[in-house]
């Protein structure tokens, strides 16, 4: 389990991962996706577009949290390597 966690944290440290998640976030906020969810439908009493935007916002916060954890992991490893 710890090995899997280390591999995921290393993967998140890559600059390409940051760029991919940014582009994905921009794409999900474009007209075609917003138009798909802009329907007069209520899901659990909540408009579908509002639910889509709120869910996307929460997911983006979680992704940013994982990136912050990965950056702390990288700085911690660099500190351990530089110590004599």
Backbone bond lengths (Angstrom), bond angles and torsions (degrees), N, CA, C in turn:
res aa  C-N    CA-C-N  psi(-1)  N-CA   C-N-CA  omega(-1)  CA-C   N-CA-C  phi
1 X - - - 1.451 - - 1.526 110.61 -
2 X 1.330 116.12 -41.21 1.462 119.62 -179.49 1.522 109.91 -67.31
3 X 1.324 117.40 -36.14 1.459 120.94 179.34 1.522 111.49 -65.05
4 X 1.325 116.20 -39.65 1.460 120.82 177.14 1.522 110.38 -64.03
5 X 1.327 116.58 -41.21 1.465 121.29 178.85 1.528 110.49 -62.27
6 X 1.310 117.10 -42.45 1.461 121.32 179.41 1.527 110.39 -64.42
7 X 1.319 117.96 -41.01 1.462 120.87 178.96 1.519 111.43 -64.60
8 X 1.325 116.89 -41.24 1.464 119.87 178.81 1.528 110.40 -65.44
9 X 1.318 117.24 -42.39 1.464 120.21 179.63 1.521 111.26 -64.61
10 X 1.321 117.47 -38.12 1.467 119.97 176.73 1.523 111.25 -64.94
11 X 1.324 116.52 -39.84 1.464 120.94 179.90 1.531 110.78 -64.57
12 X 1.319 117.19 -38.73 1.457 120.91 -179.60 1.519 112.68 -71.46
13 X 1.311 118.06 -17.09 1.452 121.02 179.22 1.520 111.88 -75.57
14 X 1.305 117.62 -16.47 1.451 120.57 -177.15 1.519 110.95 -69.92
15 X 1.306 115.53 138.93 1.460 121.19 179.14 1.530 111.08 -62.96
16 X 1.338 116.80 -31.53 1.460 120.56 179.90 1.525 111.08 -62.90
17 X 1.320 116.91 -35.70 1.462 120.39 178.84 1.523 110.69 -63.94
18 X 1.327 116.68 -41.47 1.461 120.84 178.29 1.526 109.96 -61.39
19 X 1.319 116.48 -44.71 1.463 121.13 -177.80 1.520 110.72 -66.71
20 X 1.325 117.72 -42.31 1.463 121.39 -179.54 1.528 110.60 -62.54
21 X 1.320 118.31 -45.43 1.460 120.36 179.79 1.529 111.83 -66.79
22 X 1.326 117.66 -34.69 1.458 120.54 177.04 1.526 110.69 -65.30
23 X 1.327 116.52 -47.97 1.463 120.46 179.76 1.527 110.62 -63.19
24 X 1.321 117.58 -40.82 1.455 121.03 177.48 1.533 111.29 -60.66
25 X 1.324 116.88 -41.15 1.463 120.66 177.58 1.517 112.35 -64.24
26 X 1.323 116.62 -40.39 1.465 120.31 178.53 1.524 110.30 -66.10
27 X 1.325 116.85 -42.79 1.467 120.83 -179.92 1.527 110.78 -62.76
28 X 1.316 117.01 -40.15 1.466 119.91 -178.78 1.532 112.89 -68.97
29 X 1.329 117.88 -13.69 1.458 121.30 178.27 1.529 112.33 -103.46
30 X 1.321 118.29 12.85 1.462 121.01 178.70 1.521 110.80 -87.16
31 X 1.335 114.83 169.62 1.461 121.44 -174.52 1.529 114.73 -54.63
32 X 1.332 120.56 -46.84 1.471 117.44 -176.33 1.525 113.47 -58.36
33 X 1.311 117.16 -42.25 1.467 119.63 -179.13 1.527 111.21 -71.56
34 X 1.328 117.10 -40.81 1.455 119.10 177.89 1.523 110.89 -65.21
35 X 1.335 116.88 -35.22 1.459 120.61 179.14 1.535 111.29 -68.59
36 X 1.315 117.50 -35.20 1.460 121.16 177.90 1.527 110.92 -60.20
37 X 1.324 116.32 -40.85 1.458 120.51 -175.54 1.531 113.48 -93.55
38 X 1.325 117.75 -3.25 1.458 121.20 179.52 1.527 109.78 -88.67
39 X 1.301 115.86 68.64 1.465 123.46 -179.61 1.527 108.81 -120.86
40 X 1.326 117.07 151.45 1.470 118.86 178.06 1.535 111.66 -78.79
41 X 1.315 115.51 58.24 1.466 122.05 -178.32 1.526 108.24 -118.73
42 X 1.310 115.47 137.48 1.457 120.65 175.72 1.521 108.96 -106.94
43 X 1.314 116.29 130.12 1.453 121.88 176.32 1.527 106.57 -117.89
44 X 1.315 116.64 115.26 1.468 122.64 -173.95 1.526 110.94 59.37
45 X 1.321 116.70 30.13 1.461 120.86 179.11 1.513 114.24 81.07
46 X 1.325 117.77 8.49 1.463 122.99 -178.35 1.525 107.85 -117.02
47 X 1.342 117.82 135.95 1.464 119.38 176.66 1.534 111.14 -59.03
48 X 1.317 115.97 143.56 1.463 121.76 -173.99 1.526 112.27 -62.31
49 X 1.337 117.76 -41.35 1.470 120.65 179.96 1.523 111.18 -63.58
50 X 1.323 116.80 -43.16 1.461 120.43 178.10 1.527 110.95 -61.84
51 X 1.311 116.53 -41.83 1.463 120.98 178.84 1.526 111.10 -64.18
52 X 1.343 116.65 -40.79 1.476 121.45 178.02 1.527 111.03 -62.20
53 X 1.329 116.89 -47.79 1.466 120.49 -178.89 1.528 111.60 -66.03
54 X 1.326 117.53 -41.08 1.467 121.17 179.72 1.526 111.04 -66.15
55 X 1.324 116.31 -42.87 1.465 119.75 178.75 1.528 110.96 -64.49
56 X 1.325 116.82 -42.12 1.467 120.47 177.17 1.511 112.21 -62.27
57 X 1.316 117.05 -38.49 1.449 122.07 178.55 1.531 110.56 -64.43
58 X 1.332 116.70 -45.37 1.463 121.16 179.80 1.528 110.87 -64.40
59 X 1.333 117.27 -42.88 1.467 121.10 179.20 1.523 110.18 -63.76
60 X 1.330 118.17 -40.09 1.469 119.66 179.22 1.521 111.43 -65.49
61 X 1.322 118.05 -36.46 1.467 120.94 176.56 1.527 110.41 -64.45
62 X 1.321 117.16 -40.96 1.468 121.15 178.79 1.528 110.65 -64.64
63 X 1.325 117.20 -42.01 1.470 120.91 179.02 1.530 110.03 -63.90
64 X 1.322 117.59 -43.34 1.467 120.67 178.17 1.522 110.26 -62.63
65 X 1.326 117.51 -39.15 1.461 121.54 177.21 1.526 110.68 -59.45
66 X 1.336 117.18 -44.26 1.468 120.12 178.42 1.525 111.72 -64.81
67 X 1.336 117.55 -36.83 1.458 120.22 176.89 1.531 111.13 -65.01
68 X 1.317 116.82 -38.49 1.472 120.23 178.49 1.524 110.00 -65.76
69 X 1.327 117.46 -43.03 1.464 120.76 176.93 1.525 110.16 -59.91
70 X 1.328 116.98 -42.36 1.461 120.50 179.99 1.523 111.21 -64.94
71 X 1.326 117.89 -38.81 1.465 119.47 179.76 1.524 111.26 -69.12
72 X 1.344 117.30 -35.98 1.467 120.04 175.42 1.531 110.53 -66.30
73 X 1.312 116.33 -37.92 1.459 120.62 177.96 1.527 110.22 -62.96
74 X 1.345 116.54 -42.33 1.466 120.67 179.77 1.525 110.86 -64.95
75 X 1.325 118.25 -44.48 1.458 120.45 -179.83 1.524 111.30 -66.61
76 X 1.323 116.38 -34.35 1.463 120.36 177.63 1.533 110.21 -66.28
77 X 1.319 117.07 -40.46 1.466 120.04 178.23 1.525 110.82 -67.20
78 X 1.329 117.48 -39.67 1.458 120.45 178.50 1.521 111.08 -63.94
79 X 1.335 117.74 -38.24 1.455 121.47 177.36 1.520 111.54 -64.63
80 X 1.340 116.74 -39.99 1.456 120.26 179.49 1.526 111.55 -67.47
81 X 1.329 117.93 -34.23 1.461 121.15 179.69 1.522 111.13 -72.88
82 X 1.331 117.39 -33.45 1.470 120.23 -176.47 1.517 112.54 -80.65
83 X 1.329 118.32 -18.55 1.464 119.82 178.75 1.518 110.48 -73.26
84 X 1.341 117.55 139.27 1.477 119.78 179.45 1.505 113.14 -75.66
